[in-house]
Amino acid sequence: MHEKAHVLNILESAKEAIKKEDVILLKELSNQTVHTASTIQDTDSILIAIIIYSLSKIIERKHQYDEKLCRDFCKFSIIELDKAMKSLKQDDERGFNSSLERIMNSVNKFSSDFKRNVQDVLNKARINKASKIYEHGISMEQTANLLGISQYELAGYVGLREDRTAPLMKTESASERIKLAMRFFG
């Protein structure tokens, strides 16, 4: 585990954001973690980013799911984040990883509908975070391997995102820019 103090700060902030149901802060924390994960290619940081992002999505969509199950999942996640932080402070990497894995695997304890929804959120979070890591310049193959997804899944998601942003990145011809300036300035 790299940057122990930073990870502890992220996890503590995530706990508080979960309690307050602050979806925006959770997404920001996840993105901070992705940046760290991209620079040092640390699988633990990647897992943290996925968990935090998934929790933001579950809280955000709690009205679509069973709200009580969402609260139970969040409470369980907070308990495991506490355990993960305690393990990290004691330099117990095995305990730290176990706590993170318990969060990921806890979905299996819930009803089939909630389980299916949360597993879908976790999988989409994994692909979303992979695309963010890829944007940081890590190769598609390496990114897919780090996150345990196929290059095909990652390429499909990255392609969809590029399609949506392509019109924003289009450069107008010189004559079109002149026409626009003439309309703007009269």
Contact map, one row per residue, 1 for C-alpha under 8 A:
111100000000000000000000000000000000000001011000000000000000000000000000000000000000000000001000000000000000000000000000000000000000000000000000000000000000000000000000000000000000000000
111100000000000000000000000000000000000101000000000000000000000000000000000000000000000000000000000000000000000000000000000000000000000000000000000000000000000000000000000000000000000000
111111100000000000000000000000000000000000000000000000000000000000000000000000000000000000000000000000000000000000000000000000000000000000000000000000000000000000000000000000000000000000
111111110000000000000000000000000000000000000000000000000000000000000000000000000000000100000000000000000000000000000000000000000000000000000000000000000000000000000000000000000000000000
001111111000000000000000000000000000000000000000000000000000000000000000000000000000000000000000000000000000000000000000000000000000000000000000000000000000000000000000000000000000000000
001111111100000000000000000000000000000000000000000000000000000000000000000000000000000000000000000000000000000000000000000000000000000000000000000000000000000000000000000000000000000000
001111111110000000000000000000000000000000001000000000000000000000000000000000000000000000000000000000000000000000000000000000000000000000000000000000000000000000000000000000000000000000
000111111111000000000000000000000000000000000000000000000000000000000000000000000000100100000000000000000000000000000000000000000000000000000000000000000000000000000000000000000000000000
000011111111100000000000000000000000000000000000000000000000000000000000000000000000000000000000000000000000000000000000000000000000000000000000000000000000000000000000000000000000000000
000001111111110000000000000010001000000000000000000000000000000000000000000000000000000000000000000000000000000000000000000000000000000000000000000000000000000000000000000000000000000000
000000111111111000000000000000000000000000000000000000000000000000000000000000001000100000000000000000000000000000000000000000000000000000000000000000000000000000000000000000000000000000
000000011111111100000000000000000000000000000000000000000000000000000000000000000000000000000000000000000000000000000000000000000000000000000000000000000000000000000000000000000000000000
000000001111111110000000000010000000000000000000000000000000000000000000000000000000000000000000000000000000000000000000000000000000000000000000000000000000000000000000000000000000000000
000000000111111111000000110010000000000000000000000100000000000000000000000000000000000000000000000000000000000000000000000000000000000000000000000000000000000000000000000000000000000000
000000000011111111100000000000000000000000000000000000000000000000000000000001001000000000000000000000000000000000000000000000000000000000000000000000000000000000000000000000000000000000
000000000001111111110000000000000000000000000000000000000000000000000000000000000000000000000000000000000000000000000000000000000000000000000000000000000000000000000000000000000000000000
000000000000111111111110110000000000000000000000000000000000000000000000000000000000000000000000000000000000000000000000000000000000000000000000000000000000000000000000000000000000000000
000000000000011111111110010000000000000000000000000000110000000000000000010001000000000000000000000000000000000000000000000000000000000000000000000000000000000000000000000000000000000000
000000000000001111111100000000000000000000000000000000000000000000000000000000000000000000000000000000000000000000000000000000000000000000000000000000000000000000000000000000000000000000
000000000000000111111100000000000000000000000000000000000000000000000000000000000000000000000000000000000000000000000000000000000000000000000000000000000000000000000000000000000000000000
000000000000000011111110000000000000000000000000000000010010000000000000000000000000000000000000000000000000000000000000000000000000000000000000000000000000000000000000000000000000000000
000000000000000011111111110000000000000000000000000000010000000000000000000000000000000000000000000000000000000000000000000000000000000000000000000000000000000000000000000000000000000000
000000000000000011001111111000000000000000000000000000011011000000000000000000000000000000000000000000000000000000000000000000000000000000000000000000000000000000000000000000000000000000
000000000000000000000111111100000000000000000000000000010000000000000000000000000000000000000000000000000000000000000000000000000000000000000000000000000000000000000000000000000000000000
000000000000010010000111111110000000000000000000000000000000000000000000000000000000000000000000000000000000000000000000000000000000000000000000000000000000000000000000000000000000000000
000000000000010011000111111111000000000000000000000110110000000000000000000000000000000000000000000000000000000000000000000000000000000000000000000000000000000000000000000000000000000000
000000000000000000000011111111100000000000000000000110010000000000000000000000000000000000000000000000000000000000000000000000000000000000000000000000000000000000000000000000000000000000
000000000000000000000001111111110000000000000000000000000000000000000000000000000000000000000000000000000000000000000000000000000000000000000000000000000000000000000000000000000000000000
000000000100110000000000111111111000000000000000100100000000000000000000000000000000000000000000000000000000000000000000000000000000000000000000000000000000000000000000000000000000000000
000000000000000000000000011111111100000000000001110110000000000000000000000000000000000000000000000000000000000000000000000000000000000000000000000000000000000000000000000000000000000000
000000000000000000000000001111111110000000000000100000000000000000000000000000000000000000000000000000000000000000000000000000000000000000000000000000000000000000000000000000000000000000
000000000000000000000000000111111111000000000000000000000000000000000000000000000000000000000000000000000000000000000000000000000000000000000000000000000000000000000000000000000000000000
000000000100000000000000000011111111100000001101100000000000000000000000000000000000000000000000000000000000000000000000000000000000000000000000000000000000000000000000000000000000000000
000000000000000000000000000001111111110000001100100000000000000000000000000000000000000000000000000000000000000000000000000000001001100000000000000000000000000000000000000000000000000000
000000000000000000000000000000111111111000000000000000000000000000000000000000000000000000000000000000000000000000000000000000000000100100000000000000000000000000000000000000000000000000
000000000000000000000000000000011111111111001000000000000000000000000000000000000000000000000000000000000000000000000000000000000000000000000000000000000000000000000000000000000000000000
000000000000000000000000000000001111111111101100000000000000000000000000000000000000000000000000000000000000000000000000000000000000100000000000000000000000000000000000000000000000000000
000000000000000000000000000000000111111111000000000000000000000000000000000000000000000000000000000000000000000000000000000000000000100101000000000000000000000000000000000000000000000000
000000000000000000000000000000000011111110000000000000000000000000000000000000000000000000000000000000000000000000000000000000000000000000000000000000000000000000000000000000000000000000
010000000000000000000000000000000001111111000000000000000000000000000000000000000000000000000000000000000000000000000000000000000000000000000000000000000000000000000000000000000000000000
000000000000000000000000000000000001111111100000000000000000000000000000000000000000000000000000000000000000000000000000000000000000000000000000010000000000000000000000000000000000000000
110000000000000000000000000000000001110111111100000000000000000000000000000000000000000000000000000000000000000000000000000000000000000000000000000000000000000000000000000000000000000000
000000000000000000000000000000000000100011111110000000000000000000000000000000000000000000000000000000000000000000000000000000000000000000000000011000000000000000000000000000000000000000
100000000000000000000000000000000000000001111111000000000000000000000000000000000000000000000000100000000000000000000000000000000000000000000000000000000000000000000000000000000000000000
100000100000000000000000000000001101100001111111100000000000000000000000000000000000000000000000000000000000000000000000000000000000000000000000000000000000000000000000000000000000000000
000000000000000000000000000000001100100001111111110000000000000000000000000000000000000000000000000000000000000000000000000000001000000000000000001000000000000000000000000000000000000000
000000000000000000000000000000000000000000111111111000000000000000000000000000000000000000000000000100000000000000000000000000000000000000000000000000000000000000000000000000000000000000
000000000000000000000000000001001000000000011111111100000000000000000000000000000000000000000000000100000000000000000000000000000000000000000000000000000000000000000000000000000000000000
000000000000000000000000000011101100000000001111111110000000000000000000000000000000000000000000000000000000000000000000000000001000000000000000000000000000000000000000000000000000000000
000000000000000000000000000001000000000000000111111111000000000000000000000000000000000000000000000000000000000000000000010011001000000000000000000000000000000000000000000000000000000000
000000000000000000000000000000000000000000000011111111100000000000000000000000000000000000000000000100110000000000000000010000000000000000000000000000000000000000000000000000000000000000
000000000000010000000000011011000000000000000001111111110000000000000000000000000000000000000000000000000000000000000000000000000000000000000000000000000000000000000000000000000000000000
000000000000000000000000011001000000000000000000111111111000000000000000000000000000000000000000000000000000000000000000000010000000000000000000000000000000000000000000000000000000000000
000000000000000000000000000000000000000000000000011111111100000000000000000000000000000000000000000000000000000000000000110010000000000000000000000000000000000000000000000000000000000000
000000000000000001000000010000000000000000000000001111111110000000000000010000000000000000000000000000000000000000000000000000000000000000000000000000000000000000000000000000000000000000
000000000000000001001111011000000000000000000000000111111111000000000000000000000000000000000000000000000000000000000000000000000000000000000000000000000000000000000000000000000000000000
000000000000000000000010000000000000000000000000000011111111100000000000000000000000000000000000000000000000000000000000100000000000000000000000000000000000000000000000000000000000000000
000000000000000000000000000000000000000000000000000001111111110000000100000000000000000000000000000000000000000000000100100000000000000000000000000000000000000000000000000000000000000000
000000000000000000001010000000000000000000000000000000111111110000000100000000000000000000000000000000000000000000000000000000000000000000000000000000000000000000000000000000000000000000
000000000000000000000010000000000000000000000000000000011111111000000000000000000000000000000000000000000000000000000000000000000000000000000000000000000000000000000000000000000000000000
000000000000000000000000000000000000000000000000000000001111111110000000000000000000000000000000000000000000000000000000000000000000000000000000000000000000000000000000000000000000000000
000000000000000000000000000000000000000000000000000000000111111111100100000000000000000000000000000000000000000000000000000000000000000000000000000000000000000000000000000000000000000000
000000000000000000000000000000000000000000000000000000000001111111100000000000000000000000000000000000000000000000000000000000000000000000000000000000000000000000000000000000000000000000
000000000000000000000000000000000000000000000000000000000000111111000000000000000000000000000000000000000000000000000000000000000000000000000000000000000000000000000000000000000000000000
000000000000000000000000000000000000000000000000000000000000111111101100000000000000000000000000000000000000000001001000000000000000000000000000000000000000000000000000000000000000000000
000000000000000000000000000000000000000000000000000000000000011111111100000000000000000000000000000000000000000001000000000000000000000000000000000000000000000000000000000000000000000000
000000000000000000000000000000000000000000000000000000000000011011111110000000000000000000000000000000000000000000000000000000000000000000000000000000000000000000000000000000000000000000
000000000000000000000000000000000000000000000000000000000000000001111111000000000000000000000000000000000000000000000000000000000000000000000000000000000000000000000000000000000000000000
000000000000000000000000000000000000000000000000000000000000000011111111100000000000000000000000000000000000010001000000000000000000000000000000000000000000000000000000000000000000000000
000000000000000000000000000000000000000000000000000000000110010011111111110000000000000000000000000000000000000000000000000000000000000000000000000000000000000000000000000000000000000000
000000000000000000000000000000000000000000000000000000000000000000111111111000000000000000000000000000000000000000000000000000000000000000000000000000000000000000000000000000000000000000
000000000000000000000000000000000000000000000000000000000000000000011111111100000000000000000000000000000000000000000000000000000000000000000000000000000000000000000000000000000000000000
000000000000000000000000000000000000000000000000000000000000000000001111111110000000000000000000000000000110000000000000000000000000000000000000000000000000000000000000000000000000000000
000000000000000001000000000000000000000000000000000000100000000000000111111111000000000000000000000000000000000000000000000000000000000000000000000000000000000000000000000000000000000000
000000000000000000000000000000000000000000000000000000000000000000000011111111100000000000000000000000000000000000000000000000000000000000000000000000000000000000000000000000000000000000
000000000000000000000000000000000000000000000000000000000000000000000001111111110000000000000000000000100000000000000000000000000000000000000000000000000000000000000000000000000000000000
000000000000000000000000000000000000000000000000000000000000000000000000111111111000000000000000000000100000000000000000000000000000000000000000000000000000000000000000000000000000000000
000000000000001001000000000000000000000000000000000000000000000000000000011111111100000000000000000000000000000000000000000000000000000000000000000000000000000000000000000000000000000000
000000000000000000000000000000000000000000000000000000000000000000000000001111111110000000000000000000000000000000000000000000000000000000000000000000000000000000000000000000000000000000
000000000000000000000000000000000000000000000000000000000000000000000000000111111111000000000000001101100000000000000000000000000000000000000000000000000000000000000000000000000000000000
000000000010001000000000000000000000000000000000000000000000000000000000000011111111100000000000001100000000000000000000000000000000000000000000000000000000000000000000000000000000000000
000000000000000000000000000000000000000000000000000000000000000000000000000001111111110000000000000000000000000000000000000000000000000000000000000000000000000000000000000000000000000000
000000000000000000000000000000000000000000000000000000000000000000000000000000111111111000000011001000000000000000000000000000000000000000000000000000000000000000000000000000000000000000
000000000000000000000000000000000000000000000000000000000000000000000000000000011111111100000011111100000000000000000000000000000000000000000000000000000000000000000000000000000000000000
000000010010000000000000000000000000000000000000000000000000000000000000000000001111111110000001000000000000000000000000000000000000000000000000000000000000000000000000000000000000000000
000000000000000000000000000000000000000000000000000000000000000000000000000000000111111111000001000000000000000000000000000000000000000000000000000000000000000000000000000000000000000000
000000000000000000000000000000000000000000000000000000000000000000000000000000000011111111111011000000000000000000000000000000000000000000000000000000000000000000000000000000000000000000
000100010000000000000000000000000000000000000000000000000000000000000000000000000001111111111011000000000000000000000000000000000000000000000000000000000000000000000000000000000000000000
000000000000000000000000000000000000000000000000000000000000000000000000000000000000111111110000000000000000000000000000000000000000000000000000000000000000000000000000000000000000000000
000000000000000000000000000000000000000000000000000000000000000000000000000000000000011111110000000000000000000000000000000000000000000000000000000000000000000000000000000000000000000000
000000000000000000000000000000000000000000000000000000000000000000000000000000000000001111111000000000000000000000000000000000000000000000000000000000000000000000000000000000000000000000
000000000000000000000000000000000000000000000000000000000000000000000000000000000000001111111111000000000000000000000000000000000000000000000000000000000000000000000000000000000000000000
100000000000000000000000000000000000000000000000000000000000000000000000000000000000001100111111100000000000000000000000000000000000000000000000000000000000000000000000000000000000000000
000000000000000000000000000000000000000000000000000000000000000000000000000000000000000000011111110000000000000000000000000000000000000000000000000000000000000000000000000000000000000000
000000000000000000000000000000000000000000000000000000000000000000000000000000000011001100011111111000000000000000000000000000000000000000000000000000000000000000000000000000000000000000
000000000000000000000000000000000000000000000000000000000000000000000000000000000011111100011111111100000000000000000000000000000000000000000000000000000000000000000000000000000000000000
000000000000000000000000000000000000000000010000000000000000000000000000000000000001000000001111111110000000000000000000000000000000000000000000000000000000000000000000000000000000000000
000000000000000000000000000000000000000000000000000000000000000000000000000000000001000000000111111111000000000000000000000000000000000000000000000000000000000000000000000000000000000000
000000000000000000000000000000000000000000000000000000000000000000000000000000011011000000000011111111100000000000000000000000000000000000000000000000000000000000000000000000000000000000
000000000000000000000000000000000000000000000011001000000000000000000000000000011001000000000001111111110000000000000000000000000000000000000000000000000000000000000000000000000000000000
000000000000000000000000000000000000000000000000000000000000000000000000000000000000000000000000111111111000000000000000000000000000000000000000000000000000000000000000000000000000000000
000000000000000000000000000000000000000000000000000000000000000000000000000000010000000000000000011111111100000000000000000000000000000000000000000000000000000000000000000000000000000000
000000000000000000000000000000000000000000000000001000000000000000000000000110010000000000000000001111111110000000000000000000000000000000000000000000000000000000000000000000000000000000
000000000000000000000000000000000000000000000000001000000000000000000000000000000000000000000000000111111110000000000000000000000000000000000000000000000000000000000000000000000000000000
000000000000000000000000000000000000000000000000000000000000000000000000000000000000000000000000000011111111000000000000000000000000000000000000000000000000000000000000000000000000000000
000000000000000000000000000000000000000000000000000000000000000000000000100000000000000000000000000001111111110000000000000000000000000000000000000000000000000000000000000000000000000000
000000000000000000000000000000000000000000000000000000000000000000000000100000000000000000000000000000111111110000100110000000000000000000000000000000000000000000000000000000000000000000
000000000000000000000000000000000000000000000000000000000000000000000000000000000000000000000000000000001111111000100000000000000000000000000000000000000000000000000000000000000000000000
000000000000000000000000000000000000000000000000000000000000000000000000000000000000000000000000000000000111111000100000000000000000000000000000000000000000000000000000000000000000000000
000000000000000000000000000000000000000000000000000000000000000000001000000000000000000000000000000000000111111101100000000000000000000000000000000000000000000000000000000000000000000000
000000000000000000000000000000000000000000000000000000000000000000000000000000000000000000000000000000000001111111100000000000000000000000000000000000000000000000000000000000000000000000
000000000000000000000000000000000000000000000000000000000000000000000000000000000000000000000000000000000000011111110000000000000000000000000000000000000000000000000000000000000000000000
000000000000000000000000000000000000000000000000000000000000000000000000000000000000000000000000000000000000001111111000000000000000000000000000000000000000000000000000000000000000000000
000000000000000000000000000000000000000000000000000000000000000011001000000000000000000000000000000000000000011111111100000000000000000000000000000000000000000000000000000000000000000000
000000000000000000000000000000000000000000000000000000000000000000000000000000000000000000000000000000000011111111111110000000000000000000000000000000000000000000000000000000000000000000
000000000000000000000000000000000000000000000000000000000000000000000000000000000000000000000000000000000000000111111111000000000000000000000000000000000000000000000000000000000000000000
000000000000000000000000000000000000000000000000000000000000000010000000000000000000000000000000000000000000000011111111100000000000000000000000000000000000000000000000000000000000000000
000000000000000000000000000000000000000000000000000000000100000000000000000000000000000000000000000000000010000001111111110000000000000000000000000000000000000000000000000000000000000000
000000000000000000000000000000000000000000000000000000000000000000000000000000000000000000000000000000000010000000111111111000000000000000000000000000000000000000000000000000000000000000
000000000000000000000000000000000000000000000000000000000000000000000000000000000000000000000000000000000000000000011111111100000000000000000000000000000000000000000000000000000000000000
000000000000000000000000000000000000000000000000000001001100000000000000000000000000000000000000000000000000000000001111111110000000000000000000000000000000000000000000000000000000000000
000000000000000000000000000000000000000000000000011001000000000000000000000000000000000000000000000000000000000000000111111111000000000000000000000000000000000000000000000000000000000000
000000000000000000000000000000000000000000000000000000000000000000000000000000000000000000000000000000000000000000000011111111100000000000000000000000000000000000000000000000000000000000
000000000000000000000000000000000000000000000000000000000000000000000000000000000000000000000000000000000000000000000001111111110000000000000000000000000000000000000000000000000000000000
000000000000000000000000000000000000000000000000010011000000000000000000000000000000000000000000000000000000000000000000111111111000000000000000000000000000000000000000000000000000000000
000000000000000000000000000000000000000000000000010000000000000000000000000000000000000000000000000000000000000000000000011111111100000000000000001010000000000000000000000000000000000000
000000000000000000000000000000000000000000000000000000000000000000000000000000000000000000000000000000000000000000000000001111111110000000000000001010001100100000000000000000000000000000
000000000000000000000000000000000000000000000000000000000000000000000000000000000000000000000000000000000000000000000000000111111111000000000000000000000000100000000000000000000000000000
000000000000000000000000000000000100000000000100110000000000000000000000000000000000000000000000000000000000000000000000000011111111100000000000000000000000000000000000000000000000000000
000000000000000000000000000000000000000000000000000000000000000000000000000000000000000000000000000000000000000000000000000001111111110000000011001000000100000000000000000000000000000000
000000000000000000000000000000000000000000000000000000000000000000000000000000000000000000000000000000000000000000000000000000111111111000000000000000000100110000000000000000000000000000
000000000000000000000000000000000100000000000000000000000000000000000000000000000000000000000000000000000000000000000000000000011111111100000000000000000000000000000000000000000000000000
000000000000000000000000000000000110110000000000000000000000000000000000000000000000000000000000000000000000000000000000000000001111111111000010000000000000000000000000000000000000000000
000000000000000000000000000000000000000000000000000000000000000000000000000000000000000000000000000000000000000000000000000000000111111111110010000000000000000000000000000000000000000000
000000000000000000000000000000000000000000000000000000000000000000000000000000000000000000000000000000000000000000000000000000000011111111000000000000000000000000000000000000000000000000
000000000000000000000000000000000010010000000000000000000000000000000000000000000000000000000000000000000000000000000000000000000001111111000000000000000000000000000000000000000000000000
000000000000000000000000000000000000000000000000000000000000000000000000000000000000000000000000000000000000000000000000000000000000111111100000000000000000000000000000000000000000000000
000000000000000000000000000000000000010000000000000000000000000000000000000000000000000000000000000000000000000000000000000000000000111111110110000000000000000000000000000000000000000000
000000000000000000000000000000000000000000000000000000000000000000000000000000000000000000000000000000000000000000000000000000000000010011111110000000000000000000000000000000000000000000
000000000000000000000000000000000000000000000000000000000000000000000000000000000000000000000000000000000000000000000000000000000000010001111111000000100110000000000000000000000000000000
000000000000000000000000000000000000000000000000000000000000000000000000000000000000000000000000000000000000000000000000000000000000000000111111100000100000000000000000000000000000000000
000000000000000000000000000000000000000000000000000000000000000000000000000000000000000000000000000000000000000000000000000000000000000001111111110000000000000000000000000000000000000000
000000000000000000000000000000000000000000000000000000000000000000000000000000000000000000000000000000000000000000000000000000000100110001111111111000000000000000000000000000000000000000
000000000000000000000000000000000000000000000000000000000000000000000000000000000000000000000000000000000000000000000000000000000100000000011111111111100100000000000000000000000000000000
000000000000000000000000000000000000000000000000000000000000000000000000000000000000000000000000000000000000000000000000000000000000000000001111111111000000000000000000000000000000000000
000000000000000000000000000000000000000010100000000000000000000000000000000000000000000000000000000000000000000000000000000000000000000000000111111100000000000000000000000000000000000000
000000000000000000000000000000000000000000100100000000000000000000000000000000000000000000000000000000000000000000000000000001100100000000000011111110000000000000000000000000000000000000
000000000000000000000000000000000000000000000000000000000000000000000000000000000000000000000000000000000000000000000000000000000000000000000001111111000000000000000000000000000000000000
000000000000000000000000000000000000000000000000000000000000000000000000000000000000000000000000000000000000000000000000000001100000000000000001101111101100000000000000000000000000000000
000000000000000000000000000000000000000000000000000000000000000000000000000000000000000000000000000000000000000000000000000000000000000000000001100111111100000000000000000000000000000000
000000000000000000000000000000000000000000000000000000000000000000000000000000000000000000000000000000000000000000000000000000000000000000011001000011111110000000000000000000000000000000
000000000000000000000000000000000000000000000000000000000000000000000000000000000000000000000000000000000000000000000000000000000000000000000000000001111111000000000000000000000000000000
000000000000000000000000000000000000000000000000000000000000000000000000000000000000000000000000000000000000000000000000000000100000000000000000000011111111100000000000000000000000000000
000000000000000000000000000000000000000000000000000000000000000000000000000000000000000000000000000000000000000000000000000000100110000000010001000011111111110000000000000000000000000000
000000000000000000000000000000000000000000000000000000000000000000000000000000000000000000000000000000000000000000000000000000000000000000010000000000111111111000000000000000000000000000
000000000000000000000000000000000000000000000000000000000000000000000000000000000000000000000000000000000000000000000000000000000000000000000000000000011111111100000000000000000000000000
000000000000000000000000000000000000000000000000000000000000000000000000000000000000000000000000000000000000000000000000000000110010000000000000000000001111111110000000000000000000000000
000000000000000000000000000000000000000000000000000000000000000000000000000000000000000000000000000000000000000000000000000000000010000000000000000000000111111111000000000000000000000000
000000000000000000000000000000000000000000000000000000000000000000000000000000000000000000000000000000000000000000000000000000000000000000000000000000000011111111100000000000000000000000
000000000000000000000000000000000000000000000000000000000000000000000000000000000000000000000000000000000000000000000000000000000000000000000000000000000001111111110000000000000000000000
000000000000000000000000000000000000000000000000000000000000000000000000000000000000000000000000000000000000000000000000000000000000000000000000000000000000111111111000000000000000000000
000000000000000000000000000000000000000000000000000000000000000000000000000000000000000000000000000000000000000000000000000000000000000000000000000000000000011111111100000000000000000000
000000000000000000000000000000000000000000000000000000000000000000000000000000000000000000000000000000000000000000000000000000000000000000000000000000000000001111111110000000000000000000
000000000000000000000000000000000000000000000000000000000000000000000000000000000000000000000000000000000000000000000000000000000000000000000000000000000000000111111110000000000000000000
000000000000000000000000000000000000000000000000000000000000000000000000000000000000000000000000000000000000000000000000000000000000000000000000000000000000000011111111100000000000000000
000000000000000000000000000000000000000000000000000000000000000000000000000000000000000000000000000000000000000000000000000000000000000000000000000000000000000001111111110000000000000000
000000000000000000000000000000000000000000000000000000000000000000000000000000000000000000000000000000000000000000000000000000000000000000000000000000000000000000111111110000000000000000
000000000000000000000000000000000000000000000000000000000000000000000000000000000000000000000000000000000000000000000000000000000000000000000000000000000000000000001111110000000000000000
000000000000000000000000000000000000000000000000000000000000000000000000000000000000000000000000000000000000000000000000000000000000000000000000000000000000000000001111111000000000000000
000000000000000000000000000000000000000000000000000000000000000000000000000000000000000000000000000000000000000000000000000000000000000000000000000000000000000000000111111100000000000000
000000000000000000000000000000000000000000000000000000000000000000000000000000000000000000000000000000000000000000000000000000000000000000000000000000000000000000000000111110000000000000
000000000000000000000000000000000000000000000000000000000000000000000000000000000000000000000000000000000000000000000000000000000000000000000000000000000000000000000000011111011000000000
000000000000000000000000000000000000000000000000000000000000000000000000000000000000000000000000000000000000000000000000000000000000000000000000000000000000000000000000001111111000000000
000000000000000000000000000000000000000000000000000000000000000000000000000000000000000000000000000000000000000000000000000000000000000000000000000000000000000000000000000111111100000000
000000000000000000000000000000000000000000000000000000000000000000000000000000000000000000000000000000000000000000000000000000000000000000000000000000000000000000000000000011111110000000
000000000000000000000000000000000000000000000000000000000000000000000000000000000000000000000000000000000000000000000000000000000000000000000000000000000000000000000000000111111111000000
000000000000000000000000000000000000000000000000000000000000000000000000000000000000000000000000000000000000000000000000000000000000000000000000000000000000000000000000000111111111100000
000000000000000000000000000000000000000000000000000000000000000000000000000000000000000000000000000000000000000000000000000000000000000000000000000000000000000000000000000001111111110000
000000000000000000000000000000000000000000000000000000000000000000000000000000000000000000000000000000000000000000000000000000000000000000000000000000000000000000000000000000111111111000
000000000000000000000000000000000000000000000000000000000000000000000000000000000000000000000000000000000000000000000000000000000000000000000000000000000000000000000000000000011111111100
000000000000000000000000000000000000000000000000000000000000000000000000000000000000000000000000000000000000000000000000000000000000000000000000000000000000000000000000000000001111111110
000000000000000000000000000000000000000000000000000000000000000000000000000000000000000000000000000000000000000000000000000000000000000000000000000000000000000000000000000000000111111111
000000000000000000000000000000000000000000000000000000000000000000000000000000000000000000000000000000000000000000000000000000000000000000000000000000000000000000000000000000000011111111
000000000000000000000000000000000000000000000000000000000000000000000000000000000000000000000000000000000000000000000000000000000000000000000000000000000000000000000000000000000001111111
000000000000000000000000000000000000000000000000000000000000000000000000000000000000000000000000000000000000000000000000000000000000000000000000000000000000000000000000000000000000111111
000000000000000000000000000000000000000000000000000000000000000000000000000000000000000000000000000000000000000000000000000000000000000000000000000000000000000000000000000000000000011111
